[in-house]
Amino acid sequence: MWEYIQQWYRRKFADPNAVTLFLLLVVTVLVIVLFGSLIVPLLIAISLAYLLDWPVMRLMQLGLSRLTATIITFSLFLAVMLISLLTLVPVIWQQSTTLIQEMPDMVTNLQIWLHKLPEMFPGIVDDSQINEFTQEMKRRAVGLGENLLTVSLTSIVNVMAMLVYLIIVPLLIFFMLKDRDILIAHFSRLLPSNRQLISQVGQEMNLQIMNYIRGKAIEVVVVAVVTFVTFSLFDLRYSALLSIMVGLSVLIPYIGAAVATIPVVLVALFQFGPTAPFVWVTVAYLIIQALDGNLLVPLLFSEAISLNPVYIIASVLIFGGIWGFWGVFFAIPLASLVKAVLTAWDSNTGDNVVEETPQ
C-alpha cells in the first residue's frame, strides 16, 4: 500500500510544474475559505471587467486607444446601471412591499382552499393533515416576519456596505480595464518560473470564464424580459418582481429554476385560483424554462462549459457550503477550473510516463 502511494506521488509530483500548480491551488482555496467575504468586491469587479473587456477590445480593433475605449465602455456601463437602478428598484420595492402586506390574505385564501380538499378527496386527505399543515405554515410565516424585522434593523449597515460597493467596485472595474496588461504582467511576476501547467490552465480558463460570464449576462436579461412580457400579457400581479427573480435564478443551475417556480405558481394561484388562466400562466412559464434550458443555453454557451449535470449540481452544493451565496454564484467557473486542472495534470503526468517508458 505504501509503495503504491509512493508511486502515485512520484507520478503526479515529479514535475516541478505540477508542484507549482498544486501549491497555487492550495493558496487559492485557503484565501477563499479564510478571506472569502473580504474579497467579494474584488471578484465582482473581476467578473464585470471580464464582461466589459469584450467591447473594449472591439473598440480597440477600430483604432481607438485602450484608454479611450475603456472610457467609452465604462461610461455606457454606468449609464445602463443608473437607468436600471432608477427604473427597476422603485418598482421592485413597491411590489415587494405590496406582496408582504397581502401575504396574510393569501394565507387565509390558501387555508380556505386546503379545507376543501377533504371533501374533494375523501379517504386520501383528512382534516388533521390540513390542520397540521396550516399550523406549520403559520409558524413559518411568523419566522419570516422575524427575519424581515431583523433585516430592517440591520438595514442601515447594509446600506452603508452597499454604498461602499457602489464606489469601490466601479473604480476597480475602470482600472482593471484600463491597466489590464499591466496587472497581468504584475501577477505573472509573482508566479514561479515553473508554471507551464498554470499557463495551460489559465489559457483554458480565460476563454471559459469569459464565455460563461458573457453568456450568463445575456441569459439573465433575455429570460427576465421574456418572462416579464409573458406575465404582463396575462396581467399577472408582481410581474416585474417575479421576472427579475426568474432571470436571476438562471445564475444557480437547476436549483435556481426549481426555487423560482414556487413563488410564480403561488402568486398565479392566489390571483386566479384553480382556473384556466392559472393553468395557462403555469404552462407559459414552463415553456420559458424549457426554451431556456434546451435552446438558449446551448446557443449561448455551446461547448464552452462542457460539464455533466451531476458535476454542476455537486459543485453548487460543495462550493455553496464552503462559500455561501458566492460559492453558488461561481460554482460553474470553479467546477470548470477543477476540470481544467485535472485535465492538465493528467496530460502532464501522461507525457512523463511516455517519456520515461523508453528508458
LOROTI-408028 format. One record per residue (C-alpha): residue number from 0; residue in three letters; x, y, z. Coordinates in Angstrom, 2 decimals. Each point is the difference from the previous one (the first is absolute). Example, Ala and Ser with C-alpha at 12.3 -4.5 7.8 and 13.67 -1.06 7.14 Angstrom:
! residues 2
<site seq="0" type="ALA" u="12.30" v="-4.50" w="7.80"/>
<site seq="1" type="SER" u="1.37" v="3.44" w="-0.66"/>
***
This chain:
! residues 359
<site seq="0" type="MET" u="0.00" v="0.00" w="0.00"/>
<site seq="1" type="TRP" u="2.78" v="2.41" w="0.94"/>
<site seq="2" type="GLU" u="1.87" v="-0.81" w="-3.22"/>
<site seq="3" type="TYR" u="-3.12" v="0.72" w="-2.03"/>
<site seq="4" type="ILE" u="-0.33" v="3.41" w="1.71"/>
<site seq="5" type="GLN" u="3.66" v="0.75" w="-0.68"/>
<site seq="6" type="GLN" u="-0.42" v="-0.91" w="-3.70"/>
<site seq="7" type="TRP" u="-3.07" v="2.24" w="-0.26"/>
<site seq="8" type="TYR" u="1.86" v="2.86" w="1.68"/>
<site seq="9" type="ARG" u="3.01" v="-0.31" w="-2.32"/>
<site seq="10" type="ARG" u="-2.27" v="-0.22" w="-3.04"/>
<site seq="11" type="LYS" u="-2.04" v="3.07" w="0.92"/>
<site seq="12" type="PHE" u="2.65" v="2.21" w="1.59"/>
<site seq="13" type="ALA" u="3.19" v="-0.89" w="-1.87"/>
<site seq="14" type="ASP" u="-0.40" v="3.07" w="-2.21"/>
<site seq="15" type="PRO" u="0.72" v="3.38" w="1.73"/>
<site seq="16" type="ASN" u="-2.88" v="1.48" w="-2.06"/>
<site seq="17" type="ALA" u="-2.42" v="-2.37" w="1.74"/>
<site seq="18" type="VAL" u="1.32" v="1.00" w="3.42"/>
<site seq="19" type="THR" u="-0.39" v="3.70" w="-0.88"/>
<site seq="20" type="LEU" u="-3.58" v="-0.55" w="-1.18"/>
<site seq="21" type="PHE" u="-0.83" v="-1.96" w="3.16"/>
<site seq="22" type="LEU" u="1.40" v="2.71" w="2.30"/>
<site seq="23" type="LEU" u="-1.89" v="2.72" w="-1.89"/>
<site seq="24" type="LEU" u="-3.25" v="-1.95" w="0.42"/>
<site seq="25" type="VAL" u="0.61" v="-0.45" w="3.73"/>
<site seq="26" type="VAL" u="0.67" v="3.71" w="0.47"/>
<site seq="27" type="THR" u="-3.10" v="0.91" w="-2.05"/>
<site seq="28" type="VAL" u="-2.26" v="-2.30" w="2.04"/>
<site seq="29" type="LEU" u="1.37" v="1.36" w="3.28"/>
<site seq="30" type="VAL" u="-0.55" v="3.59" w="-1.14"/>
<site seq="31" type="ILE" u="-3.61" v="-0.75" w="-0.99"/>
<site seq="32" type="VAL" u="-0.78" v="-1.87" w="3.22"/>
<site seq="33" type="LEU" u="1.69" v="2.48" w="2.35"/>
<site seq="34" type="PHE" u="-0.60" v="3.30" w="-1.79"/>
<site seq="35" type="GLY" u="-2.93" v="-0.78" w="-2.32"/>
<site seq="36" type="SER" u="-2.28" v="2.71" w="1.38"/>
<site seq="37" type="LEU" u="2.73" v="2.64" w="-0.29"/>
<site seq="38" type="ILE" u="0.88" v="-0.65" w="-3.66"/>
<site seq="39" type="VAL" u="-3.59" v="-0.08" w="-1.26"/>
<site seq="40" type="PRO" u="0.21" v="3.57" w="-1.44"/>
<site seq="41" type="LEU" u="3.21" v="-0.95" w="-1.77"/>
<site seq="42" type="LEU" u="-1.59" v="-3.11" w="-1.55"/>
<site seq="43" type="ILE" u="-3.08" v="1.98" w="-1.07"/>
<site seq="44" type="ALA" u="2.26" v="2.57" w="-1.64"/>
<site seq="45" type="ILE" u="2.00" v="-2.71" w="-1.76"/>
<site seq="46" type="SER" u="-3.21" v="-1.61" w="-1.32"/>
<site seq="47" type="LEU" u="-1.34" v="3.31" w="-1.33"/>
<site seq="48" type="ALA" u="3.42" v="0.88" w="-1.44"/>
<site seq="49" type="TYR" u="-0.04" v="-3.31" w="-1.89"/>
<site seq="50" type="LEU" u="-3.44" v="0.92" w="-1.33"/>
<site seq="51" type="LEU" u="1.03" v="3.52" w="-1.08"/>
<site seq="52" type="ASP" u="3.37" v="-0.98" w="-1.44"/>
<site seq="53" type="TRP" u="-1.68" v="-1.33" w="-3.15"/>
<site seq="54" type="PRO" u="-1.42" v="3.41" w="-1.14"/>
<site seq="55" type="VAL" u="3.29" v="1.64" w="0.98"/>
<site seq="56" type="MET" u="1.90" v="-2.38" w="-2.29"/>
<site seq="57" type="ARG" u="-2.48" v="0.61" w="-2.82"/>
<site seq="58" type="LEU" u="0.43" v="3.77" w="0.30"/>
<site seq="59" type="MET" u="3.78" v="-0.42" w="0.00"/>
<site seq="60" type="GLN" u="-0.26" v="-1.96" w="-3.25"/>
<site seq="61" type="LEU" u="-1.65" v="3.09" w="-1.50"/>
<site seq="62" type="GLY" u="3.16" v="2.00" w="0.73"/>
<site seq="63" type="LEU" u="-0.80" v="1.52" w="3.39"/>
<site seq="64" type="SER" u="2.53" v="-0.03" w="2.81"/>
<site seq="65" type="ARG" u="-0.66" v="-2.20" w="3.03"/>
<site seq="66" type="LEU" u="-0.63" v="3.04" w="2.21"/>
<site seq="67" type="THR" u="-2.58" v="1.45" w="-2.41"/>
<site seq="68" type="ALA" u="-1.69" v="-3.36" w="-0.49"/>
<site seq="69" type="THR" u="-0.10" v="-0.52" w="3.76"/>
<site seq="70" type="ILE" u="-1.54" v="3.43" w="0.65"/>
<site seq="71" type="ILE" u="-2.72" v="-0.55" w="-2.64"/>
<site seq="72" type="THR" u="-0.85" v="-3.52" w="1.20"/>
<site seq="73" type="PHE" u="0.09" v="0.96" w="3.68"/>
<site seq="74" type="SER" u="-2.21" v="3.06" w="-0.58"/>
<site seq="75" type="LEU" u="-2.60" v="-2.08" w="-1.83"/>
<site seq="76" type="PHE" u="0.13" v="-2.61" w="2.77"/>
<site seq="77" type="LEU" u="-0.60" v="2.64" w="2.69"/>
<site seq="78" type="ALA" u="-2.86" v="1.51" w="-2.03"/>
<site seq="79" type="VAL" u="-1.72" v="-3.38" w="-0.36"/>
<site seq="80" type="MET" u="0.45" v="-0.76" w="3.71"/>
<site seq="81" type="LEU" u="-1.34" v="3.42" w="1.01"/>
<site seq="82" type="ILE" u="-3.06" v="-0.30" w="-2.23"/>
<site seq="83" type="SER" u="-0.66" v="-3.51" w="1.33"/>
<site seq="84" type="LEU" u="0.24" v="1.17" w="3.60"/>
<site seq="85" type="LEU" u="-2.31" v="2.97" w="-0.57"/>
<site seq="86" type="THR" u="-2.63" v="-2.02" w="-1.86"/>
<site seq="87" type="LEU" u="0.10" v="-3.52" w="1.46"/>
<site seq="88" type="VAL" u="0.80" v="0.54" w="3.68"/>
<site seq="89" type="PRO" u="-3.10" v="2.16" w="0.79"/>
<site seq="90" type="VAL" u="-2.28" v="-2.49" w="-1.79"/>
<site seq="91" type="ILE" u="1.55" v="-2.99" w="1.74"/>
<site seq="92" type="TRP" u="-0.18" v="1.74" w="3.39"/>
<site seq="93" type="GLN" u="-3.66" v="0.91" w="-0.50"/>
<site seq="94" type="GLN" u="-0.99" v="-3.48" w="-1.15"/>
<site seq="95" type="SER" u="1.97" v="-1.64" w="2.82"/>
<site seq="96" type="THR" u="-1.71" v="2.21" w="2.59"/>
<site seq="97" type="THR" u="-3.44" v="-0.73" w="-1.46"/>
<site seq="98" type="LEU" u="0.71" v="-3.73" w="-0.07"/>
<site seq="99" type="ILE" u="1.03" v="-0.01" w="3.67"/>
<site seq="100" type="GLN" u="-3.14" v="1.96" w="0.96"/>
<site seq="101" type="GLU" u="-2.27" v="-2.42" w="-1.89"/>
<site seq="102" type="MET" u="1.61" v="-3.15" w="1.36"/>
<site seq="103" type="PRO" u="-2.54" v="-0.39" w="2.87"/>
<site seq="104" type="ASP" u="-2.89" v="0.08" w="-2.51"/>
<site seq="105" type="MET" u="1.83" v="-2.53" w="-2.18"/>
<site seq="106" type="VAL" u="0.50" v="-2.30" w="2.98"/>
<site seq="107" type="THR" u="-3.70" v="0.29" w="0.88"/>
<site seq="108" type="ASN" u="-1.06" v="-0.88" w="-3.55"/>
<site seq="109" type="LEU" u="2.39" v="-2.93" w="-0.01"/>
<site seq="110" type="GLN" u="-1.52" v="-1.31" w="3.23"/>
<site seq="111" type="ILE" u="-3.49" v="0.22" w="-1.50"/>
<site seq="112" type="TRP" u="1.09" v="-1.98" w="-3.05"/>
<site seq="113" type="LEU" u="1.82" v="-2.56" w="2.12"/>
<site seq="114" type="HIS" u="-3.05" v="-0.67" w="2.15"/>
<site seq="115" type="LYS" u="-1.93" v="-0.88" w="-3.17"/>
<site seq="116" type="LEU" u="2.41" v="-2.82" w="-0.80"/>
<site seq="117" type="PRO" u="-1.54" v="-2.58" w="2.42"/>
<site seq="118" type="GLU" u="-3.34" v="0.45" w="-1.78"/>
<site seq="119" type="MET" u="1.61" v="-0.35" w="-3.44"/>
<site seq="120" type="PHE" u="2.26" v="-2.95" w="0.93"/>
<site seq="121" type="PRO" u="-1.66" v="-1.93" w="2.84"/>
<site seq="122" type="GLY" u="2.10" v="-2.82" w="1.40"/>
<site seq="123" type="ILE" u="3.20" v="1.56" w="-1.35"/>
<site seq="124" type="VAL" u="0.12" v="3.35" w="1.80"/>
<site seq="125" type="ASP" u="-1.52" v="0.59" w="3.46"/>
<site seq="126" type="ASP" u="-0.47" v="3.05" w="2.20"/>
<site seq="127" type="SER" u="2.85" v="-0.92" w="2.36"/>
<site seq="128" type="GLN" u="2.54" v="0.14" w="-2.82"/>
<site seq="129" type="ILE" u="-1.33" v="3.37" w="-1.12"/>
<site seq="130" type="ASN" u="0.14" v="1.38" w="3.56"/>
<site seq="131" type="GLU" u="3.60" v="-1.16" w="0.45"/>
<site seq="132" type="PHE" u="0.98" v="1.58" w="-3.32"/>
<site seq="133" type="THR" u="-1.69" v="3.32" w="0.81"/>
<site seq="134" type="GLN" u="1.63" v="0.13" w="3.46"/>
<site seq="135" type="GLU" u="3.41" v="-0.62" w="-1.54"/>
<site seq="136" type="MET" u="-0.73" v="2.67" w="-2.60"/>
<site seq="137" type="LYS" u="-0.88" v="2.50" w="2.73"/>
<site seq="138" type="ARG" u="3.25" v="-0.77" w="1.84"/>
<site seq="139" type="ARG" u="1.96" v="0.55" w="-3.21"/>
<site seq="140" type="ALA" u="-1.83" v="3.29" w="-0.58"/>
<site seq="141" type="VAL" u="0.90" v="1.19" w="3.53"/>
<site seq="142" type="GLY" u="3.62" v="-0.97" w="-0.62"/>
<site seq="143" type="LEU" u="-0.02" v="1.91" w="-3.28"/>
<site seq="144" type="GLY" u="-1.33" v="3.08" w="1.78"/>
<site seq="145" type="GLU" u="2.75" v="-0.23" w="2.61"/>
<site seq="146" type="ASN" u="2.60" v="-0.29" w="-2.73"/>
<site seq="147" type="LEU" u="-1.39" v="3.05" w="-1.77"/>
<site seq="148" type="LEU" u="0.12" v="1.95" w="3.28"/>
<site seq="149" type="THR" u="3.63" v="-1.04" w="0.49"/>
<site seq="150" type="VAL" u="0.82" v="1.10" w="-3.53"/>
<site seq="151" type="SER" u="-1.69" v="3.36" w="0.53"/>
<site seq="152" type="LEU" u="1.98" v="0.59" w="3.22"/>
<site seq="153" type="THR" u="3.28" v="-0.66" w="-1.80"/>
<site seq="154" type="SER" u="-1.02" v="1.87" w="-3.13"/>
<site seq="155" type="ILE" u="2.16" v="3.01" w="0.86"/>
<site seq="156" type="VAL" u="3.12" v="-2.15" w="0.12"/>
<site seq="157" type="ASN" u="-1.02" v="-1.71" w="-3.25"/>
<site seq="158" type="VAL" u="-0.60" v="3.34" w="-1.69"/>
<site seq="159" type="MET" u="3.43" v="1.25" w="1.06"/>
<site seq="160" type="ALA" u="1.63" v="-3.17" w="-1.31"/>
<site seq="161" type="MET" u="-1.92" v="0.37" w="-3.26"/>
<site seq="162" type="LEU" u="1.17" v="3.59" w="-0.36"/>
<site seq="163" type="VAL" u="3.60" v="-1.15" w="0.47"/>
<site seq="164" type="TYR" u="-0.53" v="-2.66" w="-2.67"/>
<site seq="165" type="LEU" u="-1.51" v="2.56" w="-2.37"/>
<site seq="166" type="ILE" u="3.17" v="2.09" w="0.31"/>
<site seq="167" type="ILE" u="2.73" v="-2.64" w="0.22"/>
<site seq="168" type="VAL" u="-1.23" v="-2.44" w="-2.63"/>
<site seq="169" type="PRO" u="-0.32" v="2.56" w="-2.86"/>
<site seq="170" type="LEU" u="3.46" v="1.36" w="0.82"/>
<site seq="171" type="LEU" u="1.46" v="-3.51" w="-0.10"/>
<site seq="172" type="ILE" u="-1.74" v="-0.71" w="-3.29"/>
<site seq="173" type="PHE" u="1.34" v="3.17" w="-1.63"/>
<site seq="174" type="PHE" u="3.61" v="-0.59" w="1.00"/>
<site seq="175" type="MET" u="-0.20" v="-3.71" w="-0.85"/>
<site seq="176" type="LEU" u="-1.14" v="0.90" w="-3.51"/>
<site seq="177" type="LYS" u="2.48" v="2.86" w="-0.43"/>
<site seq="178" type="ASP" u="3.05" v="-1.79" w="1.44"/>
<site seq="179" type="ARG" u="-0.87" v="-3.56" w="-1.02"/>
<site seq="180" type="ASP" u="3.37" v="-0.85" w="-1.56"/>
<site seq="181" type="ILE" u="1.96" v="1.62" w="2.84"/>
<site seq="182" type="LEU" u="-1.95" v="-1.90" w="2.66"/>
<site seq="183" type="ILE" u="0.46" v="-3.31" w="-1.82"/>
<site seq="184" type="ALA" u="3.73" v="0.66" w="-0.27"/>
<site seq="185" type="HIS" u="0.22" v="0.79" w="3.72"/>
<site seq="186" type="PHE" u="-1.87" v="-3.19" w="0.88"/>
<site seq="187" type="SER" u="2.26" v="-2.04" w="-2.28"/>
<site seq="188" type="ARG" u="3.08" v="1.25" w="1.86"/>
<site seq="189" type="LEU" u="-1.38" v="-1.46" w="3.23"/>
<site seq="190" type="LEU" u="-0.15" v="-3.50" w="-1.45"/>
<site seq="191" type="PRO" u="2.99" v="-2.37" w="0.03"/>
<site seq="192" type="SER" u="1.94" v="-0.72" w="-3.19"/>
<site seq="193" type="ASN" u="-1.35" v="-3.58" w="-0.14"/>
<site seq="194" type="ARG" u="-3.50" v="0.97" w="-1.06"/>
<site seq="195" type="GLN" u="-0.69" v="-1.92" w="-3.20"/>
<site seq="196" type="LEU" u="-3.09" v="-1.69" w="1.44"/>
<site seq="197" type="ILE" u="-1.22" v="3.28" w="1.52"/>
<site seq="198" type="SER" u="0.25" v="1.66" w="-3.42"/>
<site seq="199" type="GLN" u="-1.84" v="-2.92" w="-1.61"/>
<site seq="200" type="VAL" u="-2.81" v="0.14" w="2.55"/>
<site seq="201" type="GLY" u="-0.08" v="3.82" w="-0.16"/>
<site seq="202" type="GLN" u="-0.43" v="0.06" w="-3.78"/>
<site seq="203" type="GLU" u="-2.86" v="-2.48" w="0.15"/>
<site seq="204" type="MET" u="-1.70" v="1.71" w="2.93"/>
<site seq="205" type="ASN" u="0.34" v="3.45" w="-1.57"/>
<site seq="206" type="LEU" u="-2.11" v="-1.09" w="-2.96"/>
<site seq="207" type="GLN" u="-2.51" v="-1.94" w="2.11"/>
<site seq="208" type="ILE" u="-0.52" v="2.69" w="2.61"/>
<site seq="209" type="MET" u="-0.40" v="2.72" w="-2.62"/>
<site seq="210" type="ASN" u="-2.60" v="-2.04" w="-1.88"/>
<site seq="211" type="TYR" u="-1.75" v="-0.98" w="3.22"/>
<site seq="212" type="ILE" u="-0.34" v="3.52" w="1.42"/>
<site seq="213" type="ARG" u="-1.05" v="1.50" w="-3.34"/>
<site seq="214" type="GLY" u="-2.46" v="-2.84" w="-0.66"/>
<site seq="215" type="LYS" u="-1.52" v="0.19" w="3.47"/>
<site seq="216" type="ALA" u="-0.48" v="3.77" w="-0.27"/>
<site seq="217" type="ILE" u="-1.84" v="-0.42" w="-3.31"/>
<site seq="218" type="GLU" u="-2.03" v="-2.92" w="1.37"/>
<site seq="219" type="VAL" u="-1.12" v="1.96" w="3.08"/>
<site seq="220" type="VAL" u="-1.19" v="2.94" w="-2.12"/>
<site seq="221" type="VAL" u="-1.75" v="-2.14" w="-2.63"/>
<site seq="222" type="VAL" u="-1.78" v="-2.23" w="2.52"/>
<site seq="223" type="ALA" u="-1.08" v="2.96" w="2.16"/>
<site seq="224" type="VAL" u="-1.34" v="2.02" w="-2.97"/>
<site seq="225" type="VAL" u="-1.86" v="-2.95" w="-1.57"/>
<site seq="226" type="THR" u="-1.47" v="-0.96" w="3.38"/>
<site seq="227" type="PHE" u="-1.10" v="3.58" w="0.70"/>
<site seq="228" type="VAL" u="-1.71" v="0.30" w="-3.40"/>
<site seq="229" type="THR" u="-1.72" v="-3.36" w="0.49"/>
<site seq="230" type="PHE" u="-1.23" v="0.78" w="3.51"/>
<site seq="231" type="SER" u="-1.16" v="3.46" w="-1.09"/>
<site seq="232" type="LEU" u="-2.09" v="-1.52" w="-2.79"/>
<site seq="233" type="PHE" u="-1.78" v="-2.10" w="2.63"/>
<site seq="234" type="ASP" u="-0.28" v="3.08" w="2.26"/>
<site seq="235" type="LEU" u="1.76" v="-1.93" w="2.78"/>
<site seq="236" type="ARG" u="0.66" v="2.06" w="3.10"/>
<site seq="237" type="TYR" u="3.60" v="0.69" w="1.09"/>
<site seq="238" type="SER" u="1.16" v="-0.64" w="-3.58"/>
<site seq="239" type="ALA" u="3.19" v="2.07" w="0.34"/>
<site seq="240" type="LEU" u="0.98" v="-1.55" w="3.33"/>
<site seq="241" type="LEU" u="-0.65" v="-3.56" w="-1.18"/>
<site seq="242" type="SER" u="1.73" v="0.60" w="-3.35"/>
<site seq="243" type="ILE" u="3.19" v="1.25" w="1.62"/>
<site seq="244" type="MET" u="-0.12" v="-2.92" w="2.42"/>
<site seq="245" type="VAL" u="-0.34" v="-2.46" w="-2.90"/>
<site seq="246" type="GLY" u="2.77" v="1.75" w="-1.93"/>
<site seq="247" type="LEU" u="2.42" v="-0.13" w="2.94"/>
<site seq="248" type="SER" u="-0.91" v="-3.64" w="0.66"/>
<site seq="249" type="VAL" u="1.96" v="-1.07" w="-3.09"/>
<site seq="250" type="LEU" u="3.19" v="0.91" w="1.88"/>
<site seq="251" type="ILE" u="-0.55" v="-3.10" w="2.18"/>
<site seq="252" type="PRO" u="-0.19" v="-3.02" w="-2.33"/>
<site seq="253" type="TYR" u="-3.03" v="-2.32" w="0.36"/>
<site seq="254" type="ILE" u="-0.62" v="0.96" w="3.65"/>
<site seq="255" type="GLY" u="-0.77" v="3.63" w="-0.84"/>
<site seq="256" type="ALA" u="-2.73" v="-0.92" w="-2.49"/>
<site seq="257" type="ALA" u="-1.65" v="-2.33" w="2.53"/>
<site seq="258" type="VAL" u="0.04" v="2.66" w="2.73"/>
<site seq="259" type="ALA" u="-1.32" v="2.76" w="-2.30"/>
<site seq="260" type="THR" u="-2.91" v="-2.18" w="-1.10"/>
<site seq="261" type="ILE" u="-1.57" v="-0.04" w="3.48"/>
<site seq="262" type="PRO" u="-0.79" v="3.76" w="0.35"/>
<site seq="263" type="VAL" u="-1.15" v="0.22" w="-3.64"/>
<site seq="264" type="VAL" u="-2.49" v="-2.85" w="0.44"/>
<site seq="265" type="LEU" u="-1.20" v="1.26" w="3.39"/>
<site seq="266" type="VAL" u="-0.58" v="3.58" w="-1.18"/>
<site seq="267" type="ALA" u="-1.88" v="-1.26" w="-3.07"/>
<site seq="268" type="LEU" u="-2.06" v="-2.33" w="2.18"/>
<site seq="269" type="PHE" u="-0.89" v="2.76" w="2.47"/>
<site seq="270" type="GLN" u="-0.98" v="2.39" w="-2.78"/>
<site seq="271" type="PHE" u="-1.92" v="-2.31" w="-2.37"/>
<site seq="272" type="GLY" u="-0.86" v="-2.97" w="2.21"/>
<site seq="273" type="PRO" u="-0.22" v="-3.51" w="-1.48"/>
<site seq="274" type="THR" u="-1.31" v="1.32" w="-3.33"/>
<site seq="275" type="ALA" u="1.07" v="-0.01" w="-3.65"/>
<site seq="276" type="PRO" u="2.11" v="3.21" w="0.24"/>
<site seq="277" type="PHE" u="2.05" v="-1.59" w="2.78"/>
<site seq="278" type="VAL" u="0.65" v="-3.03" w="-2.18"/>
<site seq="279" type="TRP" u="0.99" v="2.14" w="-2.99"/>
<site seq="280" type="VAL" u="2.39" v="2.14" w="2.09"/>
<site seq="281" type="THR" u="1.64" v="-3.14" w="1.38"/>
<site seq="282" type="VAL" u="0.29" v="-1.58" w="-3.45"/>
<site seq="283" type="ALA" u="1.49" v="3.21" w="-1.46"/>
<site seq="284" type="TYR" u="2.55" v="0.17" w="2.82"/>
<site seq="285" type="LEU" u="1.00" v="-3.64" w="-0.49"/>
<site seq="286" type="ILE" u="0.41" v="0.63" w="-3.75"/>
<site seq="287" type="ILE" u="2.35" v="2.91" w="0.77"/>
<site seq="288" type="GLN" u="2.05" v="-2.26" w="2.29"/>
<site seq="289" type="ALA" u="0.11" v="-2.73" w="-2.66"/>
<site seq="290" type="LEU" u="1.09" v="2.43" w="-2.74"/>
<site seq="291" type="ASP" u="2.66" v="1.41" w="2.30"/>
<site seq="292" type="GLY" u="1.48" v="-3.40" w="0.83"/>
<site seq="293" type="ASN" u="-0.30" v="-1.59" w="-3.44"/>
<site seq="294" type="LEU" u="0.46" v="2.91" w="-2.42"/>
<site seq="295" type="LEU" u="1.49" v="3.11" w="1.61"/>
<site seq="296" type="VAL" u="2.67" v="-1.68" w="2.16"/>
<site seq="297" type="PRO" u="1.42" v="-2.19" w="-2.82"/>
<site seq="298" type="LEU" u="-0.06" v="3.03" w="-2.32"/>
<site seq="299" type="LEU" u="1.86" v="2.28" w="2.43"/>
<site seq="300" type="PHE" u="2.47" v="-2.42" w="1.52"/>
<site seq="301" type="SER" u="0.43" v="-2.71" w="-2.63"/>
<site seq="302" type="GLU" u="2.94" v="-2.10" w="1.21"/>
<site seq="303" type="ALA" u="1.59" v="2.74" w="2.09"/>
<site seq="304" type="ILE" u="-1.24" v="-1.54" w="3.25"/>
<site seq="305" type="SER" u="-0.14" v="-3.74" w="-0.75"/>
<site seq="306" type="LEU" u="-0.79" v="-1.40" w="3.45"/>
<site seq="307" type="ASN" u="-2.27" v="-2.86" w="0.90"/>
<site seq="308" type="PRO" u="-3.11" v="1.10" w="1.98"/>
<site seq="309" type="VAL" u="1.12" v="-2.23" w="2.89"/>
<site seq="310" type="TYR" u="3.27" v="1.94" w="0.29"/>
<site seq="311" type="ILE" u="-1.83" v="3.33" w="-0.23"/>
<site seq="312" type="ILE" u="-2.46" v="-0.87" w="2.79"/>
<site seq="313" type="ALA" u="2.82" v="-1.43" w="2.13"/>
<site seq="314" type="SER" u="2.03" v="3.19" w="-0.49"/>
<site seq="315" type="VAL" u="-2.99" v="2.12" w="1.03"/>
<site seq="316" type="LEU" u="-0.40" v="-2.02" w="3.22"/>
<site seq="317" type="ILE" u="3.73" v="-0.14" w="0.83"/>
<site seq="318" type="PHE" u="1.02" v="3.56" w="-0.82"/>
<site seq="319" type="GLY" u="-3.27" v="1.35" w="1.39"/>
<site seq="320" type="GLY" u="0.69" v="-1.76" w="3.29"/>
<site seq="321" type="ILE" u="3.53" v="1.42" w="0.11"/>
<site seq="322" type="TRP" u="-0.68" v="3.55" w="-1.20"/>
<site seq="323" type="GLY" u="-3.75" v="0.58" w="0.30"/>
<site seq="324" type="PHE" u="-1.78" v="2.01" w="-2.70"/>
<site seq="325" type="TRP" u="3.17" v="0.89" w="-1.88"/>
<site seq="326" type="GLY" u="1.05" v="-3.65" w="-0.06"/>
<site seq="327" type="VAL" u="-3.28" v="-0.78" w="-1.72"/>
<site seq="328" type="PHE" u="0.41" v="2.98" w="-2.34"/>
<site seq="329" type="PHE" u="3.51" v="-1.04" w="-1.08"/>
<site seq="330" type="ALA" u="-0.71" v="-3.75" w="0.14"/>
<site seq="331" type="ILE" u="0.30" v="-0.66" w="-3.75"/>
<site seq="332" type="PRO" u="3.23" v="2.00" w="-0.52"/>
<site seq="333" type="LEU" u="1.52" v="-1.72" w="3.04"/>
<site seq="334" type="ALA" u="-1.10" v="-3.41" w="-1.28"/>
<site seq="335" type="SER" u="1.47" v="0.86" w="-3.41"/>
<site seq="336" type="LEU" u="3.24" v="0.97" w="1.75"/>
<site seq="337" type="VAL" u="0.14" v="-3.37" w="1.77"/>
<site seq="338" type="LYS" u="-0.63" v="-1.76" w="-3.31"/>
<site seq="339" type="ALA" u="2.71" v="2.01" w="-1.78"/>
<site seq="340" type="VAL" u="2.49" v="-0.70" w="2.80"/>
<site seq="341" type="LEU" u="-0.68" v="-3.74" w="-0.05"/>
<site seq="342" type="THR" u="0.24" v="-0.10" w="-3.80"/>
<site seq="343" type="ALA" u="3.31" v="1.86" w="-0.03"/>
<site seq="344" type="TRP" u="1.35" v="-2.08" w="2.85"/>
<site seq="345" type="ASP" u="-0.93" v="-3.32" w="-1.65"/>
<site seq="346" type="SER" u="1.39" v="1.06" w="-3.38"/>
<site seq="347" type="ASN" u="3.22" v="1.13" w="1.65"/>
<site seq="348" type="THR" u="0.48" v="-3.21" w="1.99"/>
<site seq="349" type="GLY" u="-0.95" v="-2.00" w="-3.10"/>
<site seq="350" type="ASP" u="2.76" v="1.74" w="-1.95"/>
<site seq="351" type="ASN" u="2.46" v="-0.81" w="2.76"/>
<site seq="352" type="VAL" u="-0.98" v="-3.65" w="-0.10"/>
<site seq="353" type="VAL" u="0.47" v="-0.09" w="-3.77"/>
<site seq="354" type="GLU" u="3.39" v="1.66" w="0.28"/>
<site seq="355" type="GLU" u="1.20" v="-2.34" w="2.76"/>
<site seq="356" type="THR" u="-1.15" v="-3.23" w="-1.67"/>
<site seq="357" type="PRO" u="2.85" v="-0.31" w="-2.58"/>
<site seq="358" type="GLN" u="2.59" v="0.45" w="2.70"/>
***
